[in-house]
């Protein structure tokens, strides 16, 4: 996987990326698995949980899942809404 190529293509498609924090808007890039044909970024939920916990050391795994489920995974922001998949 060439993350730079995916991100460049995503930018051209105006793909939307969820922010990890205001200080680090590219924080979830390591969780990107790919890009759909219509320009939606595809993320690993499990990797996103890990990245969120790295950002906030006091956050439990359960709390990280709850936060992402409530604030990110269920959000719909239009046709370019990212896709979040389980990658056991």
Buried (B, 14 or more C-beta within 10 A) or exposed (E): EEEEEBBEBBEEBEBBBBEBEEEEEEBBBBBBBBBEEEBBBBBBBBBBBBBBBEBEEEBEEEBBBEBBEEEBBEEEEEEBBBEBEEEE
